[in-house]
Amino acid sequence: LQAGLNASYATTRYFWGSEGFTSSQVAGTDEVIRGGDGSLDFHNYTNINALNGTIQGVWDNSYVPINNLNGILELGPTANIPDAAKNKLLGEAKFLRAFYYFLLVQTFGDVPLKLKFNNQPSTEDFRAPKKEVYAAMIKDLTEASQQLGDIDVKLSKGRASRAAALHLLAKVYLTKGWDPAAREGDGTADFNNAYTTANTLITNRASYKIDLETNFADIFKEGNEYEKESIFVADRNTDPTYSESGFNATNTAPAGGNKENRLNMYWTTFYTLTRNVNEGIPGAPNNTTQMMARDQANGRMFRRFRPTPYTYDTFNNRVNDARYDGTFQKAWIMNLPSTSSNDVQTTTNAFTTTRNGVTVSLTKGVDTAIYMPGREVTVAERQAFKGVIVAPSQYGPEWFPTLTKHLDRTKQHFNDASDRPIILMRLGETYLIAAEAAFKANRPGDAATMINALRTRAAYRTANTSAQNATAAAALQISGADVTLTYILEERTRELYGEMHRWFDLTRTRTLIDRAKLYNEMALPNIKDFHVLRPIPSASQLDLLTNRHQFPQNFGY
């Protein structure tokens, strides 16, 4: 039983951390546009077809663990182990089966519903209505929430717990309530169930060994992946001998391909690119030079994803709300002169420049070489600053604030993939699930209460006094009259940007097409109404069926 569960947990690493899956979850939305490199497929809605390997991977790599879990649930009840341990293992299997079916139904809509262990090949298959799939997920998660125990703070959060089952159950109810083909009536009952389930988790969070972090920036602080806000994570192994990633410094493990976690690279700006240090300073000589060497602290620059103007604008109260500073890197500290090593890519000399006849030099490890304050600046500010300031009007595919949530500064080599666990569920999102459910159930006051809990936390800064934090929190509070769907989606951006929820957020709320057209210039020309679902894969599914006429492709593909 345990081996089957381990294999089923491991499959999460085919998804979260891989480039294709990450792109499918964030690209082509209102939040993210392509950086200077990477595939265009999900950004501009081209080559999204039945042959797409990422989409086939979601299908194939979900049904393999589902069948493993069906075997555990079918054969496990007779296992000769203590009942308490057996009950917990079966609860984990139910959680994971619902977890993978939720990924499938959000991605493809109607999907085959397999609840029996299959050890015989078949060339026939049928798509079950979404309503049946939701019923199976709700049954599994309801039972799992009763069978699973609370989080053991001494152990990894890479295993299911009662808290994880309740969080996922609330989100399943919420998504079901939005879907006319799946919900009960007009969805109000589902939204109330989503709110009640999420609120149960929030109200009893102390007994479930979880809570909100006091400081938003601490949620994704390296080493905090198992701290109090996390509910469920995809584990990683930090030992190169057993890792699924290749390690540049040791060569002790082969590259894991799609199972490598490169989240530390995808969102990183091209900070080693040459730039005029005196840019924006009238009369100063052009001094185009490299200002930083690639290093551990600042990451490898894959530049796959960068924020859209909508995203920058949505962090619209940075004086009182600390989440922009807790999400994006603003300063790159001078690391030149450098010497090539496992921590630094190149041996590079330091730079100096001349402004108003004065030679300016930077002190390594002290002065800021590149500064992105997130606002426009004056010429006087540029003249007084030793390095270069990149303001929002200067952002582009290569220059943009790096997302810090996934940076890995403790890996063995500056080019290594990350060995950090990936947080898949956290209590902050539980509050937003409750808020959205309350809003849809016509309970705006309850929605505001949930959002205000996060906005109170967002006001906290370690450098502030208690009085200053209290003043900031008061300035961020909202009322039920402020709660709209647009506001909820904006709050999800402020809280969850870069956590790989956005494509499902927009398809769930029926806003993907409108918001992508409004806020994403790359998606605008090609996105169509049918893009709210992905195509059923041909090579591993449709082309193998002898009853192909009974297994329709999704409309538009």
N, C-alpha and C positions, 0 to 999 in steps of 0.2 A: 504493500500500500504506500509506504513512504517513498519508495523508488519511483512509483508512478506519479506521485504528487511532485517530487523533485523535478522530474522531466517536464511536467506540466507548468510548474513555475518558471522553469528555464526558458520556455518559449516566449515569455514576455521580452526577453533580450533580443529576439528577432525583430521586435517592433521598436520599443522605446530606446533611442540611442542610435538607430540606423538612419542613414540619410534619406532613403526613399520614404520610409514610414513617417519620419519627422516632416518631410516636405508635404506629404499627403494630409497632414493634420494642421499645418499652419499656412502653407502657401495658397495663393489665390483667394485670400480672405481680406477683410478690411484692415487687419493689423500688420500684415507682413508683405513685403515686396522683395524681389530677388536682389541680392547683393551683386558683387562683381564676378561671381563664378557659380557654376552649378547648372543642373538640368532646368529647362524651362517648363517641363510638362505640366506640373501642377500650378505653376505660377500663371501661365497664360492659357491653360485649358486646351493644350494641344497634346496629341499622342496619349490621351486618356481613353484607352480602348481595351478590348478584351485580351490583348496581348501584353498589356503593361505588367512588368515583372513585380513592381511594388504591390499592385492590386492583387495579383495572383498570390503573392506572399501572404497577404492578410487572409485570404480564403484558405490556402493550404495549411498555413501555420496556426490556424485556429481549429480546424477540424481534426488535426492530429492529436492535440491534447484533449479535445472533447471526447474522442474515442477512448483515450487512456482513462479519462475520468469516468466515462460510462462503465468501463471495466471495473474500476475501483468501487463504484457505487453498486454494481451488480454482484460482484464477488466478495466485496469487503465485509458485508454483514456476517459472513460465516468464518471470518478470520479468527484464529485462535490467539487473540490478544486481549488484554483487559478492556472491559466495556467502555470505560472512561476515555482511554486512549483511542479506541476504535471510533467512538462517537465523534471525537474531535477531528480525526482524519477524514471521516465521511463528511463532516461539515466543511472542511477545507475543499473537498472535491466538489461539493455543491456550489460553494462560492466561486471556484475557478470555472466551473462549467457555465455558470451565469455570466461571469466576467467575459469569457470568449464569445458567448452568444450575443452579448450586448455589443461587442465590437463588430460582430458580423451584421446584426440587424441594423445598426446605425449606418454601416457602410453600404450594404446591398439591399436593404428592405426585406422582402420575403426571402427566406433561406430554408434549406432542408433542416428539419428538426430531428436530430438523432439523439435518442435517449436510451438506446440499448447498445451494448457492446457489440461491435461488428468485427468478426474474424473471417468473413467470407467475401470475396470480391463480387461486385455487382455492376452491371452496366445500365441500370435504371435509377433514376432519382427524381424527386419531386420537391418543389418549393412549398413550404408551409406558410400560411398567412401570418403576417406579423403578430396578430393578436394571439395566436397560439404560442408563438415564440416568447412573447412577453409573459404569458401565463406561466410558462415553464420557468422562466427566469425568476419571476416573483415567488413561485413555490420554492425553488432552490434557495433563494436568498432569505426568505422567511424562516425556513428550516435551519439554514446555516447560522442565522443570527441567534437561534436558540441552542444550537449545538456547540458553537465555537466559544472559546473562553476570551477573557480580556487580554489586552496586550501585556506581554511580559517585558518590562522595561530593561531587563538584563539581556534580552535576545534581539535578534534582527526583526525588523518589521517587514521582512520579505515573505512572511507567512500570513495567511488570513487570520482575522480576529473578528470578534463580535462587532467591533467598531467599523471594520472594513465592510462587513456584510450590510450593516445599517446604512453606511454612506452610499454604497452601490445600489442598495434597494431604493433609497430616496431618489437617486438619479434616474433609475429605471422607471419609477412611477412618474417622475417629472417629464421624461422624454415621451413616455406612453401618452400622457395627458395632452401633449401637443399634437399627436398624430391621429387624424380622423379615422384612419383605417385600423387603429389599435386600441383607442381609448374606450372608456365606458361613457356612453352618452356624450355630453359636451366636454368631458375631461375634468369637470370640477371634482368628481370623486377621486380621480387619480392625483390631482394637484393637492387635495387635502391629505391624501395618504402620503404624498411626498413630503409635505410640510410636517406632518405628525412624526414621520420616521426620522427626518433630519433633526427636528426639535428634540426628539427623544435622545438622540446622540449628543446634541449640544447640551441639553439640560443635565445629562448624566455623565458628562465628559470626565469628571474627576474619577468616577468609579471605573471608567474605561481606560484610565491612565493616559488621557490626552488633554490638551488645552491649547489655546492660542499662545504663540510666542509673544512676549512683551514687545520685542523689537522686530519689525517686519524684516529687516536685513538679516536677522539671525536664522530665518527659516532655511535659507539656502547657503548659509555659511558652511564652508567645507568642514566635514566632520560632524555636522548636525543632522545628517539625513535620518537618523533614528531618534531625534529629539521629540519633544512633547507634541508638536503640531502634526507630525507625520502620522498617517494612518496605515498606508500600504506602500511599499517600495519595490522596485525591481532591483534585486541584489546584484552586486558585482564582486569579483574576487580580486584582491590586491596582490596576490601571489602570482608572479609571471608564469610559474610552472603549471598552474591550473587555470590560468585566465583564458578567456576566449578572444583576447586581443593580442596583436603582435606588439612586442616591446622593442623599441629601437636600441636601447642601451644594452640589452641582454641577449636578444635573439633566442630566448628560451621557449617561446611559444609561437606557433604559427598565427598569422593574421586571421581574425575571426570573421572577416568580411561583414556580412549583414548583422552579426552579433556584436560588433564593436560599438562602444559608446563614444561617439564623436560629437556629442552635444557641446563639448568644450571648444569645438572648432567652428561650428556652423554659423555662430552669431557674432564672430569676431571681426573687427574692422582691420583694414590693411595699414596698421600703424607703422610698418617699416617702409612704406612707400615714400619716395622722395617728395618733398613739398617746399615751397618757398617760405622760409622762416619769417620773412618780413612781409608776408602777404597781408594786404589791407592797411599798410603803413605808407602813406604818400611820401615820396622822396627817398625812401630807404632802398638800397640796392637789392636786386634780385639775388637771393641766396638759396638756390634749390639744392637740398641735401637730405640725406637720411638722418632722422632724428632719434630713432630707436633701433635696437637689434631685437630680433625675435627671441623671446625668452619664456621661461616657465610661468612667470607671474602674469604675463599678458596674453599668452596663448598662440596657437597656430591659426593662421588667418584664412579659413575656408570661405568666408563671406557669402554663405548660402542665403542668409536671411537678414533683412534689415527692417526697421520700423517704417510704416507708411506715415505721411503727414498726419493722418487721423490719430495714430498712436501717440505721436508727440503731443498733439493738441489735447488729447484726453487726459494727460497728466497736467491738469489745468489749475491746480492750486498747490504749487510746489513750496510755497512759504509754509503752509500748515501740514501738507501731506508729504510724508517722507518716502513714499513708495517709488517715486522717480529715482531718488538717490539710492534706494535699495534694489533697483532693477538694472540701472545702467552705469557703466564706467564713465567717469568724467575726466580723470587725470591719468596720464602715463608718465611715471617718474623716470627721469633721465637714467639710462643704463649704459651710456657710452663714456669712456672707451670700454670696449668689451673684448673678451677673449673666448674663442670657441670652446665649448665644453658640452656636457650633457644638459646643462641648464641654459646655455646661450648658443644660438646658431652660428654666429659669425664673429670674426675678429674685426672690429670696426672702430675707427677713430672718432673722437668727440668732434663736435662742431662749434664754431664761434660765428658771430655775425656782427655787423656794424649798423648802428642806428643813431642818426643825428651826430655822426662823428665819434660815437662811443662804441668800443668793442664790448660785446656781450658774450659771456661764457656761462655755461651751466655746470653745477656741481653734481656729480654722479650720486645717485641715491638720495638726493635732497630736493633738487629743483624739478619742476614739472616741465617736461619737454613738449608734451601735447596736451591741450586743455580743451574739452568740449563742455562748456558750462550749460548747454541746453537753452541758451538765449542769445540774442544779438548783443554785440559789444561795441564800444566806442573806439575810435582811433587811439585815444589816450590810454585806454586799457591795453590795447595791443602794444603800444610803445613801452608801457611800464612792465610788460610781461616778458620774461626772458625767452620763453619758447614760442610756439605758435598756437594761436587760438583758432579753433574751427567752430564757427557758429552755425546754427541750423540752416541758414541760407547757403551755406557751403557744403552741406551734406550731399552725398551721392552714393553710387554703388560701391565705392571703395572706402569712403570716409563717413562714418556714422558711429554713434555710441555703441560700444560692445555691451551685449547682455551679460550680466555677471552671474546669473543664477546657476550656470552649469560650468563655470571655469574650474579648472583643476590645477592647482599650483603645487601639488605634492607628488605628481607622477615622476617616473624615473628619467624621462627624457623630454625635451621641449616639443618633440613631434609626436609623442605618444597619445593614443586615445585615452579617454578618462577611465579610471577605475572606481569612480564615485557611484554609489547607488543612486537610482533615479526615483524621486518622489512621485508616485502616481496618484495618490489620494492624500489630501490633508484637510484639517478641520476648517481652514479658511474657506475652502470651497464648499464645505457643508453649509456654512452660513449663507452663501450665495445661492445654493440649491434651495434652501428654505425660503429665502427672500423671493426668488422667482416663482416658487410654488405658491407662496402667499399672495403675490401680486396676481397670478392667474386665477386664484380662488377668490379674488375681490376682497382681499384683506390687506390693504396697503399699509395700515399701521404696523401690522406684524412684519411686513416686508421691510419697512424703514427700521424697525428695531434690530433686525438681523444685519442690515447694511451698516447701521450705526456702530455696532460692535466692532466691525472691521475698520471703520473710519476712526474710531477712538484709538484703536491700536496703531493706525497709520500716522497719527499725530505724534507718536512717541519718537523722540530723538535722544540719544545718550548724552549729547552735549547740552541739552536743555535742562532747566530747573523743573521741578515738579509743577510749579505755577505756570511756567511757559508751556509745558506739555498739556496742562489742563485747558489753557486758553486756546491752544491750537485745536484740541479735541472739540471744544465747544463750537469753534468756527466751522468745523467739518460736519456737524450734525445735520440731518435732513428730516423732513416730515413725510407722512404718507402721501401728501399732495405732490411731493417731488418725484415719487416713484413711477416711472414709466418703463416700458421695455427697453427703450433706448438708453435710459439711465442705468438699468441693470447690466446691459451689455457693455456700457462704458466702465462700470464698476468692475466687471469681470476683466476688462483690459488692465485696469489699474492694479488689480490684485493678482491676476494669473498670467500676465503676458509672458510668452515663451515657455509655458508649461504644457503645451501641446493639447489644448482643449478647443481651440477656436473654430476649426472647421465643423466639428460636431455641435458647438454652441450655436453656430449660425444655421446649420441644417435643422437642428432641433427647433429653433424658434422661427423657422420659415423666413429668415432674413438674409440668407447667403447671397442670393442673386442681386437684390437691391443694394446691399451694403458693398458687395464686391464691385459693382458697377459705379457706385458713388465714390468709393475711397481707394480703389486699386486700379491704376491706369494700365497695368499689364493684363489684368483679368478682363477688363471692360470689353475689348473687341470680340472675344470668343466665348465668354461664358453664356450658357443657355439654361433654360429652366430645368432640363433633365440632369444637369450636373449636380443636383442635390443627392444623387446616388452614384455609386461607381458601377462599372460594368461587371457582369459575371465573367470570370476568366474562361477563356476558350480551351487552352491547352490542357489544363488539369481538371476541367469540368465538362463544358459543353461538348467538346470534340470527342469525348469518351462515352457519351450517352447513346444508347440505342433507342431511347424514347425522347430524342431531342425536341420533337414537336410538342411534348408535354412539359417542357422545361423552358419557359420563355426567357429571353434576354431582357434586361431592363430597357425601358423605352429610351430611344435616342441613340442607342449603341447597336 
